[in-house]
Amino acid sequence: MFDIVFIGYRFLDEIVPFRGARMIAPGSAVLCGAMAAARVGKKVAVITKMAEKDRHILEPLTRLGVTTFVIPSETTTYMKVLYKSENVDERELIQVKNAGLFEIAEIPGFRSTYVHLAGISDREFTLEFVESMKRAGHTLTLDIQSFVRQVDPVTGRIAFQDVPSKKEIFRHGSMIKSDIVEAEILTGSADMEVAATTLEAWGSEETLVTSATRILVRAEHKTYFEKLTNRSVVGRTGRGDTTFGGYLAWRMDHEIAGSLRFASAIASIKMETPGPFSGTLDDVLTRMEAGI
């Protein structure tokens, strides 16, 4: 029995900052989210789709005790992230290679408290897949980027676009994760609270929205805010995935406000260092207490 099972691509991220050296680092929503949850004590598994020859890139997860299930594919997904300015929310995403859609028949049997669909584009999950996972009895949490980030089949460039089936998709999620850019595209509002309230009206029981400076949670018709306290943004890539992985892990045993403070602390620490969160539970609790 797992606490959280993350489903999504495991891939390589080529990161080109606005200033500084290009780097290739382990990436993916499942990596950053799963490592955050595992490092704070949860029993975590990852289901991914990739080429068998690249299985070694799962080592950061397996070393941490995360159980991994690999669905074989001819290729492993490769992403390029280009930052256009000092504003870390202004970036261009290109999907150079793609491992293919997840199919319900490929998913191994397992039991868990939550299943988080942590895609990085619309090339991973269909509405039919979401519905099938729900019918299988799983409690789903959904990452909006899995649907809003739409890949051009020719250039590989990712455009952020509205999702015609959004209401059907999001009513299957007990929690929804988004950043403010994605939330605005879906709801038409750049106001975090207004956007989250709209998602709540569409059926999201608990909605987490991130921005460059703060995090919002909307649940039970109440809104909660917490600021980020990072001192740099060198680890911007994976901010939202770390935030949600930390929030979901802590939320299993704690109330909303405390879980939001925990998520802010773990995300702030992560953003100060490239790669997934590499700290400890004590590091997060110390940051929470310091409030800086």
ZIBELQUI-V233553 format. One record per residue. PHI is phi in degrees with one decimal (none if undefined). OMEGA is omega in radians with two decimals (* if undefined). Layout:
# ZIBELQUI-V233553
phi,omega
PHI,OMEGA
PHI,OMEGA
This chain:
# ZIBELQUI-V233553
phi,omega
none,3.12
-98.7,2.99
-76.6,-3.12
-138.4,2.97
-112.8,3.11
-98.3,3.08
-119.1,3.12
165.0,-3.13
-65.7,2.85
-109.1,-3.01
-147.3,3.04
-102.9,3.14
-108.0,2.96
-96.2,-3.02
-107.2,3.13
-116.0,-3.08
-73.0,3.10
-62.0,3.01
-131.8,3.14
115.9,-3.03
-84.9,3.01
-63.3,3.12
-142.6,3.02
-115.2,-3.05
-133.5,3.05
-61.9,-3.09
-132.6,3.04
117.0,3.09
-63.4,-3.12
-66.5,3.14
-63.2,-3.06
-66.8,3.14
-68.8,-3.09
-66.8,-3.12
-68.9,3.07
-63.0,-3.12
-66.3,-3.12
-68.1,-3.09
-69.6,3.09
-104.1,2.90
105.6,-3.12
-89.8,3.07
-86.4,-2.90
-125.6,2.99
-131.7,3.08
-127.7,2.99
-110.9,-3.08
-133.0,-3.12
-131.5,-3.02
-167.7,3.08
-74.2,-3.13
-58.7,-3.09
-66.4,-3.12
-102.8,-3.08
-56.4,-3.11
-60.5,-3.12
-74.2,3.03
-85.5,-3.04
-56.4,3.09
-58.4,3.11
-76.1,-3.08
-66.2,3.09
-62.9,-3.12
-86.7,3.14
92.4,3.09
-77.7,3.07
-76.4,-3.12
-120.1,3.04
-119.1,-3.11
-109.6,2.97
-91.2,-3.05
-64.9,3.07
-139.6,3.12
-70.3,-3.09
-140.7,3.04
-103.4,-3.12
-64.0,3.13
-130.4,-3.09
-116.3,3.02
-123.8,-3.13
-120.3,-3.12
-113.7,3.11
-87.7,-3.00
-92.1,-3.10
-158.0,3.09
-71.9,3.05
-74.0,-3.02
-70.2,3.07
-90.3,3.08
-100.6,-3.07
-149.1,3.07
-108.4,-3.12
-113.6,3.12
-130.1,3.06
-97.2,-3.06
-79.6,3.11
-134.6,-3.06
-140.3,-3.08
-87.8,3.10
102.4,-3.12
-65.2,2.97
-77.4,3.10
-116.3,-3.08
-59.2,-3.12
-67.5,-3.11
-86.1,-3.01
-75.1,3.13
-70.0,3.09
-73.1,3.12
-165.0,3.03
-126.7,3.12
-156.5,3.07
-71.4,3.12
-130.8,2.94
-121.0,-3.14
-104.1,3.07
-85.1,-2.98
-110.9,3.11
-82.3,3.09
-116.3,3.06
-166.2,-3.14
-79.2,3.12
-92.8,-3.09
-115.2,-3.03
-126.9,3.01
-102.0,3.04
-57.6,3.13
-60.5,3.11
-64.4,3.13
-58.8,-3.14
-62.7,-3.13
-66.3,3.10
-65.1,3.10
-66.0,3.12
-63.4,3.12
-74.1,3.05
96.4,-3.12
-83.0,2.98
-87.9,-2.98
-97.3,2.85
-119.7,-2.95
-125.7,3.03
-98.7,-3.10
-57.9,-3.10
-62.9,3.11
-64.1,-3.07
-124.1,-3.11
-75.0,-3.14
-79.3,-3.02
-113.5,-2.99
-87.7,3.02
-69.7,-3.06
-65.8,-3.12
-96.7,-3.04
-90.6,-3.06
80.5,3.13
-66.8,-3.12
-99.2,3.06
-106.0,3.10
-89.8,-3.05
-135.6,3.11
-63.3,-3.08
-119.9,-3.09
-55.3,-3.09
-96.7,-3.01
-58.7,-3.10
-67.3,3.10
-67.7,-3.13
-69.2,-2.96
-73.9,3.09
-71.8,3.09
-89.7,-3.09
-102.3,3.05
-76.7,3.02
-136.6,3.12
-124.0,3.08
-115.4,-3.13
-151.3,2.84
-105.4,-3.00
-68.2,3.11
-63.8,-3.14
-65.6,-3.13
-63.8,3.12
-64.9,-3.14
-60.9,-3.10
-76.4,-2.98
-104.7,-3.10
85.8,-3.12
-120.4,3.07
-88.6,3.09
-85.0,-3.05
-57.3,-3.09
-69.5,3.12
-63.6,3.14
-62.8,-3.13
-65.3,3.10
-65.3,3.08
-64.5,3.11
-61.8,3.07
-62.7,3.13
-64.8,3.12
-83.5,3.05
121.9,3.13
-72.6,-3.13
-72.9,-3.10
-146.2,-3.03
-123.2,3.08
-114.8,3.14
-125.9,3.13
-108.8,2.97
-140.2,-3.10
-67.3,-3.02
-123.4,-3.09
-156.9,3.13
-126.1,3.10
-121.5,2.91
-126.0,3.07
-117.4,-3.13
-156.3,3.08
53.1,3.10
63.6,3.07
-126.6,-3.14
-117.5,3.14
-124.4,3.10
-122.4,3.00
-148.2,-3.14
-82.7,2.98
-87.4,-3.05
-121.5,-3.12
-62.7,-3.12
-95.4,3.06
-153.5,-3.13
-125.6,-3.12
-65.8,3.11
-108.8,-3.09
-57.0,-3.11
-61.7,-3.09
97.5,-3.14
-56.3,-3.07
-66.5,-3.12
-68.0,3.08
-66.5,3.12
-57.4,-3.06
-72.5,3.09
-59.0,3.10
-67.3,-3.14
-63.0,-3.10
-62.5,3.14
-61.8,-3.09
-75.9,-3.10
-66.7,3.13
-59.7,-3.07
-126.6,-3.03
-138.8,-3.13
-79.2,-2.98
-61.6,-3.04
-60.7,3.12
-66.4,3.11
-67.4,3.10
-68.3,3.07
-62.7,3.10
-63.3,3.14
-62.6,3.11
-62.9,-3.12
-65.9,-3.09
-68.2,3.11
-68.7,-3.13
-64.0,3.09
-63.5,-3.11
-60.0,-3.06
-68.5,-3.14
-87.3,-3.12
-143.2,3.09
-61.0,3.13
91.6,-3.13
-68.6,3.12
-57.9,-3.08
-121.6,-3.12
-88.0,-3.10
-123.8,3.05
-59.6,3.12
-62.0,3.09
-60.1,-3.11
-67.2,-3.13
-64.2,3.10
-64.5,3.13
-64.9,3.09
-58.7,-3.11
-67.1,-3.13
-71.1,-3.14
68.0,-3.12
-130.3,*
